[in-house]
Amino acid sequence: MSREALINQGKLVFENIKGIDQAKLLIDPGNLPPWQNLTFDDFIESFNDIVDVMNSIYEDGILSKCPFNIIQGLNAQITQTFNQLNAFNTNKAHQHFHASFQHIETLRTHIQQWGLRYEAVLGQDIEERSKIIDDELAKILSNKTEIESIKNSVNSLIEPAVAGSLSKSFSDRKDALHKNQDRWFNVSIVTAAISLISTIIIVWSIVGVFSSDEVLKALENSKNGSDGIIWSTVFLRIGALLPIYSIFLLSFLQYKKERDLEEEYAHKAAVATSLPNYGGLAVENSVKDQILSEASKVIFTSPSNKNSNVEKGETIGVTQLNGLLGNIQKLVPKIKE
């Protein structure tokens, strides 16, 4: 008997199993004791499972390359299972139920042990599918490498562009502050000259008052409160200098403020330009993130804000830059290592 005829012999018996009246077979009469603690519902589940698996085995030609002993053993087990199911379908006695359930589970066990279940689920082309999966996995890994390379290239292009944009913004702001600084410097020079000239004029007028003989005699005699009038006149002339000096002080302080802001934005422009280089020095991502974080704090901290915890005269940018430089020193690999 050829292998194909042997397979068809078992297939014919399996078709007889499927041909049993399942509407009658799978109805619980309600008086059947469990088999090995398995109920009638478990019996139905096992029956449906063996039918599905055997369908796949015969439809996909799984047995075409199986050894003779497995095919012959499978045929014998299928035949015994059919006989017991047929007897149980005719007489719903508990002994037929137990025998049918036992043969179904034995058939399922043999199919599992022989590996036929896995071939029925996966099909005959397990090795071919495995090769396809390996090829696809290799492509994914290759694409991942290419994606990482493209990502690094994009970052190398974007980071300088962003840094250059930030640097240009800070430089433009610095140039605008420089123009305002020049204006306030000129105003300070003019108000300083006016203050100096006004002081000379006021002092000269006061000296002239006290150089007059009539004024000296009036002070000496203190006639009609003339001394109070004279001193009031002197204080009024001195008081006239206060608005002039106030304008000079205001313009000078504003000039100093504009100059400090110009230096701050010049510093930020320099840090923004070199920002990608800071990250490039890092070997570990955590250190790189720390460096970029410190540099970003320097860039995005408002120049007008001061840190109350820093020492007197030290700005936020200076403190953060010191910490940044300290981290950069840690990144430089030791030559001895």
Backbone hydrogen bonds in HBPLUS format (Angstrom, degrees):
<---DONOR---> <-ACCEPTOR-->    atom                        ^
c    i                          cat <-CA-CA->   ^        H-A-AA   ^      H-
h    n   atom  resd res      DA  || num        DHA   H-A  angle D-A-AA Bond
n    s   type  num  typ     dist DA aas  dist angle  dist       angle   num
A0006-LEU N   A0002-SER O   2.99 MM   4  6.28 151.9  2.07 148.0 156.2     1
A0007-ILE N   A0003-ARG O   2.91 MM   4  6.21 152.5  1.98 149.2 156.9     2
A0008-ASN N   A0004-GLU O   2.93 MM   4  6.16 160.1  1.97 147.3 152.8     3
A0009-GLN N   A0005-ALA O   2.96 MM   4  6.12 139.6  2.13 138.2 148.7     4
A0010-GLY N   A0006-LEU O   3.35 MM   4  6.71 157.1  2.41 144.6 148.0     5
A0011-LYS N   A0007-ILE O   2.92 MM   4  6.18 153.1  1.99 147.9 156.8     6
A0012-LEU N   A0008-ASN O   2.86 MM   4  5.98 149.5  1.95 143.6 149.8     7
A0013-VAL N   A0009-GLN O   3.32 MM   4  6.65 155.2  2.39 141.0 146.6     8
A0014-PHE N   A0010-GLY O   2.96 MM   4  6.24 153.3  2.03 145.6 153.5     9
A0015-GLU N   A0011-LYS O   2.88 MM   4  6.18 146.6  1.99 144.7 153.7    10
A0016-ASN N   A0012-LEU O   3.12 MM   4  6.47 140.9  2.28 138.3 148.6    11
A0016-ASN N   A0013-VAL O   3.04 MM   3  5.01 122.2  2.39  92.0 107.1    12
A0017-ILE N   A0013-VAL O   3.06 MM   4  6.53 143.0  2.21 141.9 152.1    13
A0017-ILE N   A0014-PHE O   3.04 MM   3  4.97 118.4  2.43  91.4 106.9    14
A0018-LYS N   A0014-PHE O   3.03 MM   4  6.45 157.8  2.08 150.2 155.2    15
A0019-GLY N   A0015-GLU O   2.86 MM   4  6.03 129.6  2.12 133.4 148.1    16
A0020-ILE N   A0017-ILE O   3.20 MM   3  5.48 160.9  2.24 105.7 111.5    17
A0022-GLN N   A0020-ILE O   2.75 MM   2  5.71  99.3  2.40 121.1 106.4    18
A0024-LYS N   A0021-ASP O   3.18 MM   3  5.57 136.7  2.38 103.2 113.7    19
A0025-LEU N   A0021-ASP O   2.86 MM   4  6.09 159.5  1.90 147.1 154.1    20
A0026-LEU N   A0022-GLN O   2.94 MM   4  5.61 169.5  1.95 141.8 143.9    21
A0035-TRP N   A0038-LEU O   2.91 MM   3  5.08 152.0  1.99 151.2 147.8    22
A0038-LEU N   A0035-TRP O   2.78 MM   3  5.08 153.4  1.85 110.6 119.8    23
A0042-ASP N   A0039-THR O   3.15 MM   3  5.32 123.1  2.49  97.5 110.7    24
A0043-PHE N   A0039-THR O   3.18 MM   4  6.59 145.9  2.30 140.0 149.8    25
A0044-ILE N   A0040-PHE O   2.99 MM   4  6.37 156.1  2.05 151.2 156.0    26
A0045-GLU N   A0041-ASP O   3.07 MM   4  6.32 160.4  2.10 147.2 152.3    27
A0046-SER N   A0042-ASP O   2.94 MM   4  6.16 159.0  1.98 149.7 154.8    28
A0047-PHE N   A0043-PHE O   2.93 MM   4  6.13 159.9  1.97 152.2 157.9    29
A0048-ASN N   A0044-ILE O   3.00 MM   4  6.21 170.1  2.01 155.1 157.1    30
A0049-ASP N   A0045-GLU O   3.03 MM   4  6.15 151.7  2.11 141.4 149.7    31
A0050-ILE N   A0046-SER O   2.97 MM   4  6.19 162.8  2.00 152.2 155.6    32
A0051-VAL N   A0047-PHE O   3.08 MM   4  6.29 154.4  2.15 149.0 156.1    33
A0052-ASP N   A0048-ASN O   3.05 MM   4  6.28 160.5  2.09 147.2 151.8    34
A0053-VAL N   A0049-ASP O   2.99 MM   4  6.22 166.4  2.01 155.6 159.0    35
A0054-MET N   A0050-ILE O   2.96 MM   4  5.96 166.2  1.98 145.2 149.7    36
A0055-ASN N   A0051-VAL O   3.00 MM   4  6.07 152.8  2.07 144.3 151.7    37
A0056-SER N   A0052-ASP O   3.20 MM   4  6.49 160.0  2.25 146.0 150.1    38
A0057-ILE N   A0053-VAL O   2.94 MM   4  6.25 153.8  2.01 149.3 157.5    39
A0058-TYR N   A0054-MET O   3.06 MM   4  6.26 165.4  2.08 155.0 156.2    40
A0059-GLU N   A0055-ASN O   2.88 MM   4  5.93 161.0  1.92 152.1 158.6    41
A0060-ASP N   A0056-SER O   2.98 MM   4  5.75 157.6  2.03 141.8 147.2    42
A0062-ILE N   A0057-ILE O   3.02 MM   5  5.10 153.8  2.09 153.4 158.0    43
A0064-SER N   A0061-GLY O   3.27 MM   3  5.58 164.6  2.29 110.8 115.4    44
A0066-CYS N   A0063-LEU O   3.15 MM   3  4.97 163.8  2.18 103.1 108.1    45
A0071-ILE N   A0067-PRO O   3.22 MM   4  6.57 163.9  2.25 152.6 156.7    46
A0072-GLN N   A0068-PHE O   2.87 MM   4  6.07 169.5  1.88 161.1 164.1    47
A0073-GLY N   A0069-ASN O   2.83 MM   4  5.88 158.7  1.88 142.2 149.1    48
A0074-LEU N   A0070-ILE O   2.83 MM   4  5.92 153.3  1.90 145.1 152.7    49
A0075-ASN N   A0071-ILE O   2.92 MM   4  6.16 157.3  1.97 147.6 153.6    50
A0076-ALA N   A0072-GLN O   3.01 MM   4  6.27 158.2  2.06 148.1 153.7    51
A0077-GLN N   A0073-GLY O   3.00 MM   4  6.20 157.7  2.05 145.4 151.5    52
A0078-ILE N   A0074-LEU O   2.87 MM   4  6.06 153.4  1.94 150.0 157.5    53
A0079-THR N   A0075-ASN O   2.95 MM   4  6.14 157.9  2.00 147.2 153.2    54
A0080-GLN N   A0076-ALA O   3.05 MM   4  6.29 162.4  2.08 149.5 153.5    55
A0081-THR N   A0077-GLN O   2.99 MM   4  6.11 156.0  2.05 142.4 149.4    56
A0082-PHE N   A0078-ILE O   2.88 MM   4  6.11 156.4  1.93 148.6 155.0    57
A0083-ASN N   A0079-THR O   3.01 MM   4  6.28 163.1  2.04 151.5 155.5    58
A0084-GLN N   A0080-GLN O   3.08 MM   4  6.32 163.4  2.11 149.9 153.7    59
A0085-LEU N   A0081-THR O   2.93 MM   4  6.12 161.3  1.96 151.2 156.7    60
A0086-ASN N   A0082-PHE O   2.85 MM   4  5.97 160.4  1.89 153.6 159.3    61
A0087-ALA N   A0083-ASN O   2.98 MM   4  6.19 153.4  2.06 143.8 151.0    62
A0088-PHE N   A0084-GLN O   2.90 MM   4  6.12 154.8  1.96 145.8 153.0    63
A0089-ASN N   A0085-LEU O   2.82 MM   4  6.01 151.9  1.90 147.3 155.2    64
A0090-THR N   A0086-ASN O   3.11 MM   4  6.31 137.0  2.30 136.0 146.6    65
A0090-THR N   A0087-ALA O   3.21 MM   3  5.13 127.6  2.50  90.9 104.3    66
A0091-ASN N   A0087-ALA O   2.91 MM   4  6.12 159.2  1.95 150.0 155.7    67
A0097-PHE N   A0093-ALA O   3.07 MM   4  6.36 152.4  2.15 147.8 156.4    68
A0098-HIS N   A0094-HIS O   2.91 MM   4  6.13 161.3  1.95 150.8 154.6    69
A0099-ALA N   A0095-GLN O   3.02 MM   4  6.15 158.0  2.07 140.8 147.2    70
A0100-SER N   A0096-HIS O   2.89 MM   4  5.98 160.9  1.93 145.8 151.1    71
A0101-PHE N   A0097-PHE O   2.93 MM   4  6.07 165.5  1.95 150.6 155.0    72
A0102-GLN N   A0098-HIS O   2.92 MM   4  6.03 157.4  1.97 144.6 151.1    73
A0103-HIS N   A0099-ALA O   3.08 MM   4  6.28 159.6  2.12 148.3 152.6    74
A0104-ILE N   A0100-SER O   2.99 MM   4  6.21 154.8  2.05 150.0 157.2    75
A0105-GLU N   A0101-PHE O   3.04 MM   4  6.26 164.2  2.06 150.9 154.7    76
A0106-THR N   A0102-GLN O   2.94 MM   4  6.13 147.3  2.05 142.3 152.1    77
A0107-LEU N   A0103-HIS O   2.91 MM   4  6.06 158.7  1.96 144.2 149.5    78
A0108-ARG N   A0104-ILE O   2.94 MM   4  6.23 157.8  1.99 148.7 155.1    79
A0109-THR N   A0105-GLU O   2.89 MM   4  6.04 148.8  1.99 139.6 148.4    80
A0110-HIS N   A0106-THR O   2.97 MM   4  6.27 161.1  2.01 153.6 157.0    81
A0111-ILE N   A0107-LEU O   3.05 MM   4  6.26 163.0  2.08 149.3 154.1    82
A0112-GLN N   A0108-ARG O   2.96 MM   4  6.13 150.5  2.05 142.1 150.4    83
A0113-GLN N   A0109-THR O   2.83 MM   4  6.08 163.7  1.86 154.2 158.6    84
A0114-TRP N   A0110-HIS O   2.88 MM   4  5.95 158.9  1.92 151.4 156.6    85
A0116-LEU N   A0111-ILE O   3.04 MM   5  5.24 126.5  2.34 154.1 162.7    86
A0115-GLY N   A0112-GLN O   3.20 MM   3  5.30 154.0  2.27 101.8 109.6    87
A0119-GLU N   A0115-GLY O   3.37 MM   4  6.66 159.2  2.41 145.6 151.1    88
A0120-ALA N   A0116-LEU O   2.86 MM   4  5.99 146.7  1.97 143.1 153.0    89
A0121-VAL N   A0117-ARG O   2.94 MM   4  6.21 145.3  2.06 144.6 153.8    90
A0122-LEU N   A0118-TYR O   2.81 MM   4  5.93 168.6  1.82 151.1 154.8    91
A0123-GLY N   A0119-GLU O   2.55 MM   4  4.88 138.9  1.71 129.7 140.9    92
A0129-ARG N   A0125-ASP O   2.84 MM   4  6.00 157.9  1.89 147.0 153.3    93
A0130-SER N   A0126-ILE O   2.78 MM   4  6.00 154.2  1.85 148.2 156.4    94
A0131-LYS N   A0127-GLU O   2.90 MM   4  6.13 152.2  1.98 143.9 151.1    95
A0132-ILE N   A0128-GLU O   2.91 MM   4  6.21 153.1  1.99 144.1 151.8    96
A0133-ILE N   A0129-ARG O   2.82 MM   4  6.09 159.5  1.86 151.4 156.9    97
A0134-ASP N   A0130-SER O   2.89 MM   4  6.14 157.2  1.94 146.4 152.8    98
A0135-ASP N   A0131-LYS O   2.84 MM   4  6.10 155.8  1.90 147.6 154.5    99
A0136-GLU N   A0132-ILE O   2.83 MM   4  6.09 161.5  1.86 151.7 156.9   100
A0137-LEU N   A0133-ILE O   2.82 MM   4  5.99 154.7  1.88 147.3 154.9   101
A0138-ALA N   A0134-ASP O   2.88 MM   4  6.09 153.8  1.94 144.5 151.7   102
A0139-LYS N   A0135-ASP O   2.93 MM   4  6.24 150.7  2.01 145.0 153.2   103
A0140-ILE N   A0136-GLU O   2.86 MM   4  6.15 154.0  1.93 146.8 154.1   104
A0141-LEU N   A0137-LEU O   2.92 MM   4  6.21 162.6  1.95 151.5 155.5   105
A0142-SER N   A0138-ALA O   2.89 MM   4  6.08 154.4  1.95 143.0 150.9   106
A0143-ASN N   A0139-LYS O   2.71 MM   4  5.93 159.8  1.75 150.3 156.4   107
A0144-LYS N   A0140-ILE O   2.77 MM   4  5.97 146.9  1.88 144.0 154.1   108
A0145-THR N   A0141-LEU O   3.03 MM   4  6.32 153.2  2.10 143.8 149.8   109
A0146-GLU N   A0142-SER O   2.99 MM   4  6.34 158.0  2.04 147.9 154.1   110
A0147-ILE N   A0143-ASN O   2.71 MM   4  5.93 156.6  1.76 149.7 156.8   111
A0148-GLU N   A0144-LYS O   2.88 MM   4  6.11 158.6  1.93 148.7 154.0   112
A0149-SER N   A0145-THR O   2.93 MM   4  6.17 153.0  2.00 144.1 152.0   113
A0150-ILE N   A0146-GLU O   2.81 MM   4  6.09 159.1  1.85 151.3 157.0   114
A0151-LYS N   A0147-ILE O   2.74 MM   4  5.92 156.0  1.80 147.8 155.5   115
A0152-ASN N   A0148-GLU O   2.88 MM   4  6.09 158.7  1.93 146.5 151.6   116
A0153-SER N   A0149-SER O   2.94 MM   4  6.19 153.6  2.01 143.8 151.6   117
A0154-VAL N   A0150-ILE O   2.77 MM   4  6.04 159.6  1.81 152.7 158.2   118
A0155-ASN N   A0151-LYS O   2.84 MM   4  6.06 160.6  1.88 149.4 155.2   119
A0156-SER N   A0152-ASN O   2.84 MM   4  6.05 151.8  1.92 143.2 151.3   120
A0157-LEU N   A0153-SER O   3.05 MM   4  6.34 129.9  2.31 137.0 149.9   121
A0157-LEU N   A0154-VAL O   3.04 MM   3  5.08 132.5  2.27  94.9 108.4   122
A0158-ILE N   A0154-VAL O   2.69 MM   4  5.93 158.5  1.74 155.4 162.4   123
A0159-GLU N   A0155-ASN O   2.86 MM   4  5.67 168.5  1.87 148.1 151.9   124
A0161-ALA N   A0157-LEU O   3.41 MM   4  6.46 151.2  2.50 133.5 141.6   125
A0161-ALA N   A0158-ILE O   2.96 MM   3  5.02 111.0  2.45  97.0 114.6   126
A0162-VAL N   A0158-ILE O   2.76 MM   4  6.03 163.0  1.79 166.0 170.6   127
A0163-ALA N   A0159-GLU O   2.84 MM   4  5.97 168.1  1.85 154.5 158.6   128
A0164-GLY N   A0160-PRO O   2.71 MM   4  5.77 154.2  1.77 142.6 150.4   129
A0165-SER N   A0161-ALA O   2.89 MM   4  6.10 151.0  1.97 143.5 151.5   130
A0166-LEU N   A0162-VAL O   2.92 MM   4  6.21 163.0  1.95 154.9 158.8   131
A0167-SER N   A0163-ALA O   2.86 MM   4  6.03 163.0  1.89 149.2 154.6   132
A0168-LYS N   A0164-GLY O   2.89 MM   4  6.04 154.6  1.95 144.0 150.6   133
A0169-SER N   A0165-SER O   2.99 MM   4  6.24 155.6  2.05 146.7 153.3   134
A0170-PHE N   A0166-LEU O   2.96 MM   4  6.26 164.1  1.99 156.6 160.2   135
A0171-SER N   A0167-SER O   2.82 MM   4  6.00 151.8  1.90 144.2 153.2   136
A0172-ASP N   A0168-LYS O   2.83 MM   4  6.01 157.4  1.88 149.0 154.5   137
A0173-ARG N   A0169-SER O   3.03 MM   4  6.27 156.9  2.09 144.4 150.9   138
A0174-LYS N   A0170-PHE O   2.85 MM   4  6.07 150.7  1.94 144.1 152.7   139
A0175-ASP N   A0171-SER O   2.89 MM   4  6.18 154.9  1.95 149.3 155.5   140
A0176-ALA N   A0172-ASP O   3.00 MM   4  6.29 156.8  2.06 147.7 153.7   141
A0177-LEU N   A0173-ARG O   2.95 MM   4  6.19 155.4  2.01 146.6 153.4   142
A0178-HIS N   A0174-LYS O   2.87 MM   4  6.12 142.2  2.01 142.0 153.1   143
A0179-LYS N   A0175-ASP O   3.14 MM   4  6.49 149.1  2.24 145.6 152.0   144
A0180-ASN N   A0176-ALA O   3.17 MM   4  6.54 162.7  2.20 147.6 151.8   145
A0181-GLN N   A0177-LEU O   2.76 MM   4  5.93 150.4  1.84 145.4 154.8   146
A0182-ASP N   A0178-HIS O   2.95 MM   4  6.22 152.3  2.03 144.0 150.2   147
A0183-ARG N   A0179-LYS O   3.05 MM   4  6.40 154.6  2.12 147.5 154.4   148
A0184-TRP N   A0180-ASN O   2.96 MM   4  6.26 169.2  1.97 156.8 158.3   149
A0185-PHE N   A0181-GLN O   2.85 MM   4  6.01 144.7  1.98 144.2 155.1   150
A0186-ASN N   A0182-ASP O   2.97 MM   4  6.20 158.3  2.02 147.2 152.0   151
A0187-VAL N   A0183-ARG O   2.91 MM   4  6.26 157.6  1.96 149.6 156.5   152
A0188-SER N   A0184-TRP O   2.85 MM   4  6.00 152.7  1.93 140.8 148.2   153
A0189-ILE N   A0185-PHE O   2.94 MM   4  6.25 154.0  2.01 147.8 154.5   154
A0190-VAL N   A0186-ASN O   2.94 MM   4  6.23 164.7  1.97 152.4 156.2   155
A0191-THR N   A0187-VAL O   2.86 MM   4  6.06 170.3  1.87 154.8 157.7   156
A0192-ALA N   A0188-SER O   2.80 MM   4  5.85 146.2  1.92 141.0 150.9   157
A0193-ALA N   A0189-ILE O   2.93 MM   4  6.17 156.2  1.99 147.2 153.2   158
A0194-ILE N   A0190-VAL O   2.85 MM   4  6.16 159.4  1.90 151.3 157.7   159
A0195-SER N   A0191-THR O   2.78 MM   4  5.88 155.2  1.84 140.2 147.8   160
A0196-LEU N   A0192-ALA O   2.91 MM   4  6.11 156.6  1.97 144.8 151.0   161
A0197-ILE N   A0193-ALA O   2.90 MM   4  6.12 167.8  1.92 152.6 155.9   162
A0198-SER N   A0194-ILE O   2.75 MM   4  5.84 160.5  1.79 149.3 155.8   163
A0199-THR N   A0195-SER O   2.86 MM   4  5.96 153.5  1.93 143.6 151.0   164
A0200-ILE N   A0196-LEU O   2.99 MM   4  6.27 159.9  2.03 148.4 153.5   165
A0201-ILE N   A0197-ILE O   2.91 MM   4  6.18 160.8  1.95 150.0 155.5   166
A0202-ILE N   A0198-SER O   2.84 MM   4  6.01 167.4  1.86 153.0 156.5   167
A0203-VAL N   A0199-THR O   2.83 MM   4  5.93 168.8  1.84 151.9 155.8   168
A0204-TRP N   A0200-ILE O   2.84 MM   4  5.90 157.5  1.89 144.7 151.9   169
A0205-SER N   A0201-ILE O   2.85 MM   4  6.08 149.9  1.94 145.4 153.9   170
A0206-ILE N   A0202-ILE O   2.90 MM   4  6.17 154.4  1.97 150.7 157.9   171
A0207-VAL N   A0203-VAL O   2.85 MM   4  6.09 161.9  1.88 151.1 156.5   172
A0208-GLY N   A0204-TRP O   2.87 MM   4  6.05 147.6  1.98 138.0 147.6   173
A0209-VAL N   A0205-SER O   2.92 MM   4  6.20 142.9  2.06 139.9 149.5   174
A0209-VAL N   A0206-ILE O   3.10 MM   3  5.03 119.0  2.49  91.1 106.2   175
A0210-PHE N   A0206-ILE O   3.14 MM   4  6.49 163.0  2.17 154.2 156.5   176
A0211-SER N   A0207-VAL O   3.00 MM   4  6.10 112.1  2.48 134.2 151.3   177
A0211-SER N   A0208-GLY O   3.21 MM   3  4.94 145.3  2.34  90.5 100.6   178
A0212-SER N   A0209-VAL O   3.30 MM   3  5.64 160.1  2.34 106.0 111.8   179
A0216-LEU N   A0212-SER O   3.09 MM   4  6.37 156.9  2.14 146.3 152.6   180
A0217-LYS N   A0213-ASP O   2.92 MM   4  6.16 158.0  1.97 151.2 156.9   181
A0218-ALA N   A0214-GLU O   2.89 MM   4  6.08 156.5  1.95 145.9 152.8   182
A0219-LEU N   A0215-VAL O   2.93 MM   4  6.15 154.4  2.00 146.4 153.1   183
A0220-GLU N   A0216-LEU O   2.89 MM   4  6.07 147.2  2.00 139.1 149.1   184
A0221-ASN N   A0217-LYS O   2.81 MM   4  6.05 158.4  1.86 152.9 157.7   185
A0222-SER N   A0218-ALA O   2.62 MM   4  5.41 133.6  1.83 137.6 150.9   186
A0226-SER N   A0223-LYS O   2.71 MM   3  5.56 150.8  1.79 132.1 140.3   187
A0228-GLY N   A0225-GLY O   3.16 MM   3  5.53 128.4  2.44 105.6 117.3   188
A0229-ILE N   A0225-GLY O   3.41 MM   4  6.80 155.4  2.47 147.9 154.3   189
A0230-ILE N   A0226-SER O   3.02 MM   4  6.24 159.9  2.07 149.7 154.9   190
A0231-TRP N   A0227-ASP O   3.02 MM   4  6.21 167.2  2.04 148.7 152.0   191
A0232-SER N   A0228-GLY O   2.95 MM   4  6.04 150.1  2.04 141.7 150.4   192
A0233-THR N   A0229-ILE O   2.96 MM   4  6.18 152.8  2.04 145.2 152.4   193
A0234-VAL N   A0230-ILE O   3.02 MM   4  6.38 151.6  2.10 146.3 154.2   194
A0235-PHE N   A0231-TRP O   3.00 MM   4  6.26 164.6  2.02 151.2 154.1   195
A0236-LEU N   A0232-SER O   2.91 MM   4  6.08 152.7  1.98 147.4 155.3   196
A0237-ARG N   A0233-THR O   3.07 MM   4  6.29 153.9  2.14 143.8 150.2   197
A0238-ILE N   A0234-VAL O   2.98 MM   4  6.33 153.7  2.05 147.3 155.2   198
A0239-GLY N   A0235-PHE O   2.76 MM   4  5.92 157.1  1.81 146.3 153.3   199
A0240-ALA N   A0236-LEU O   3.03 MM   4  6.24 131.7  2.27 138.4 149.8   200
A0241-LEU N   A0238-ILE O   2.99 MM   3  5.60 155.6  2.05 113.9 121.4   201
A0242-LEU N   A0239-GLY O   3.07 MM   3  5.42 149.2  2.17 108.3 116.6   202
A0245-TYR N   A0241-LEU O   2.90 MM   4  6.17 162.4  1.94 160.0 164.9   203
A0246-SER N   A0242-LEU O   2.82 MM   4  5.95 149.7  1.91 151.7 161.2   204
A0247-ILE N   A0243-PRO O   2.99 MM   4  6.20 157.4  2.04 146.2 150.7   205
A0248-PHE N   A0244-ILE O   3.12 MM   4  6.42 156.5  2.18 143.1 149.7   206
A0249-LEU N   A0245-TYR O   2.85 MM   4  6.06 160.1  1.89 148.5 153.7   207
A0250-LEU N   A0246-SER O   2.87 MM   4  6.07 161.3  1.90 151.2 156.2   208
A0251-SER N   A0247-ILE O   3.01 MM   4  6.15 167.4  2.02 150.8 153.8   209
A0252-PHE N   A0248-PHE O   2.97 MM   4  6.11 154.9  2.03 146.7 154.0   210
A0253-LEU N   A0249-LEU O   2.94 MM   4  6.11 162.6  1.97 150.3 154.8   211
A0254-GLN N   A0250-LEU O   2.99 MM   4  6.14 155.0  2.05 146.7 154.0   212
A0255-TYR N   A0251-SER O   2.94 MM   4  6.10 150.0  2.03 139.7 148.1   213
A0256-LYS N   A0252-PHE O   2.91 MM   4  6.21 156.2  1.97 148.1 154.4   214
A0257-LYS N   A0253-LEU O   2.90 MM   4  6.14 154.3  1.96 145.2 152.2   215
A0258-GLU N   A0254-GLN O   2.95 MM   4  6.18 164.4  1.98 151.4 154.7   216
A0259-ARG N   A0255-TYR O   2.98 MM   4  6.18 150.8  2.07 144.8 153.2   217
A0260-ASP N   A0256-LYS O   2.94 MM   4  6.20 157.1  1.99 148.8 154.5   218
A0261-LEU N   A0257-LYS O   2.98 MM   4  6.24 160.1  2.02 151.6 157.0   219
A0262-GLU N   A0258-GLU O   2.98 MM   4  6.11 151.0  2.06 140.9 148.9   220
A0263-GLU N   A0259-ARG O   3.07 MM   4  6.36 155.5  2.13 147.6 153.2   221
A0264-GLU N   A0260-ASP O   2.99 MM   4  6.29 151.6  2.08 144.7 152.9   222
A0265-TYR N   A0261-LEU O   2.97 MM   4  6.24 164.5  1.99 156.2 158.4   223
A0266-ALA N   A0262-GLU O   2.96 MM   4  6.12 148.8  2.06 144.4 153.5   224
A0267-HIS N   A0263-GLU O   2.97 MM   4  6.14 152.0  2.05 143.0 150.3   225
A0268-LYS N   A0264-GLU O   2.92 MM   4  6.26 154.3  1.99 147.1 154.6   226
A0269-ALA N   A0265-TYR O   2.92 MM   4  6.04 157.2  1.98 143.6 149.4   227
A0270-ALA N   A0266-ALA O   3.11 MM   4  6.34 153.6  2.18 142.8 149.1   228
A0271-VAL N   A0267-HIS O   3.04 MM   4  6.34 158.7  2.08 149.9 155.4   229
A0272-ALA N   A0268-LYS O   2.86 MM   4  6.03 163.7  1.89 154.6 159.2   230
A0273-THR N   A0269-ALA O   3.07 MM   4  6.19 152.2  2.15 142.6 149.4   231
A0274-SER N   A0270-ALA O   3.30 MM   4  6.52 153.6  2.37 143.6 149.5   232
A0275-LEU N   A0272-ALA O   3.35 MM   3  5.04 162.2  2.38  97.0 101.9   233
A0278-TYR N   A0274-SER O   3.22 MM   4  6.59 144.0  2.36 150.2 160.1   234
A0278-TYR N   A0275-LEU O   3.13 MM   3  5.30 127.3  2.42 101.5 114.5   235
A0280-GLY N   A0276-PRO O   3.05 MM   4  6.30 148.5  2.15 144.1 153.5   236
A0281-LEU N   A0278-TYR O   3.24 MM   3  5.50 146.9  2.36 102.3 111.3   237
A0282-ALA N   A0279-GLY O   3.15 MM   3  5.56 156.4  2.20 110.9 117.7   238
A0288-LYS N   A0284-GLU O   2.98 MM   4  6.27 156.4  2.04 148.6 156.1   239
A0289-ASP N   A0285-ASN O   2.83 MM   4  6.06 161.7  1.86 152.6 156.8   240
A0290-GLN N   A0286-SER O   3.06 MM   4  6.26 150.9  2.15 138.6 146.4   241
A0291-ILE N   A0287-VAL O   2.95 MM   4  6.23 157.1  2.01 150.4 155.9   242
A0292-LEU N   A0288-LYS O   2.92 MM   4  6.17 170.7  1.93 158.1 160.5   243
A0293-SER N   A0289-ASP O   2.86 MM   4  5.94 146.9  1.97 141.1 150.8   244
A0294-GLU N   A0290-GLN O   2.99 MM   4  6.24 157.7  2.04 146.5 151.5   245
A0295-ALA N   A0291-ILE O   2.91 MM   4  6.18 164.7  1.94 155.1 159.5   246
A0296-SER N   A0292-LEU O   2.83 MM   4  5.91 151.1  1.92 140.9 149.3   247
A0297-LYS N   A0293-SER O   2.99 MM   4  6.24 148.5  2.09 144.4 152.4   248
A0298-VAL N   A0294-GLU O   3.16 MM   4  6.52 151.8  2.25 144.2 151.1   249
A0299-ILE N   A0295-ALA O   3.02 MM   4  6.33 152.1  2.10 144.9 152.7   250
A0300-PHE N   A0296-SER O   2.81 MM   4  5.90 172.2  1.82 158.6 160.1   251
A0301-THR N   A0297-LYS O   3.06 MM   4  5.64 118.5  2.46 138.7 145.4   252
A0305-ASN N   A0302-SER O   3.15 MM   3  5.59 159.3  2.19 113.6 119.6   253
A0310-VAL N   A0307-ASN O   3.27 MM   3  5.63 159.5  2.32 109.2 114.9   254
A0314-GLU N   A0311-GLU O   3.09 MM   3  5.59 159.3  2.14 137.6 136.5   255
A0319-THR N   A0315-THR O   3.26 MM   4  6.59 164.5  2.28 152.1 155.5   256
A0320-GLN N   A0316-ILE O   3.01 MM   4  6.24 170.4  2.02 161.9 164.2   257
A0321-LEU N   A0317-GLY O   2.89 MM   4  5.94 150.8  1.97 142.4 151.1   258
A0322-ASN N   A0318-VAL O   2.98 MM   4  6.21 151.9  2.06 147.1 154.0   259
A0323-GLY N   A0319-THR O   3.14 MM   4  6.50 157.7  2.19 147.2 152.7   260
A0324-LEU N   A0320-GLN O   2.85 MM   4  6.09 150.1  1.93 144.8 154.0   261
A0325-LEU N   A0321-LEU O   2.89 MM   4  6.12 162.5  1.92 153.6 156.4   262
A0326-GLY N   A0322-ASN O   2.97 MM   4  6.19 149.6  2.07 143.2 152.1   263
A0327-ASN N   A0323-GLY O   3.04 MM   4  6.33 149.4  2.13 144.5 151.6   264
A0328-ILE N   A0324-LEU O   3.00 MM   4  6.31 152.0  2.08 147.5 155.9   265
A0329-GLN N   A0325-LEU O   3.06 MM   4  6.31 150.9  2.15 145.7 152.1   266
A0330-LYS N   A0327-ASN O   3.09 MM   3  5.17 125.6  2.40  95.3 109.2   267
A0331-LEU N   A0328-ILE O   3.01 MM   3  5.18 140.7  2.17 101.0 112.6   268
A0337-GLU N   A0334-LYS O   3.15 MM   3  5.40 128.7  2.43 100.0 112.5   269
